């Protein structure tokens, strides 16, 4: 197994990073992932230049990263103002005690709901946090009924309007070259 990647003097060593397939990612893989997170629409030639690889090597790495499960999909960041009156809300959901261990039906409903743009299971007070888009707060009642029609999963749900995004998602710290 390769040794940990060296870092600048005084910086902690970067631990090995692995794709879901188990493939260990090297420095060029991490640089490429960083660049793709910053802008997946960059032409391959630009990526080649920025990581100092030949065109075929860059294409091969991208294919390998996709096949290994390190790259799941490509997305565009969209200016949320274009959605007009459709606002984004955060919802903190607490499940009933009886159904916490058996929530696969609720999880499938959350994944299937087009109004839910993001969902996570945080550690702490709430069982789910979801990001949703609605025309008005009152539309939450119908969405909640759609994802929990028998009302046996959701104990409480706190709806909060989300303001302007102050920072877009940025690359993981392990991908940032300045920390190397």
Secondary structure as UniProt FT lines:
FT   TURN            9..10
FT   STRAND          17..18
FT   TURN            20..21
FT   STRAND          24..25
FT   HELIX           27..38
FT   TURN            40..41
FT   HELIX           44..51
FT   HELIX           55..68
FT   HELIX           80..83
FT   TURN            84..85
FT   STRAND          87..95
FT   HELIX           97..99
FT   TURN            101..102
FT   HELIX           104..112
FT   TURN            114..115
FT   STRAND          116..120
FT   STRAND          128..134
FT   TURN            137..138
FT   HELIX           139..147
FT   TURN            149..150
FT   STRAND          154..161
FT   HELIX           173..175
FT   HELIX           177..179
//
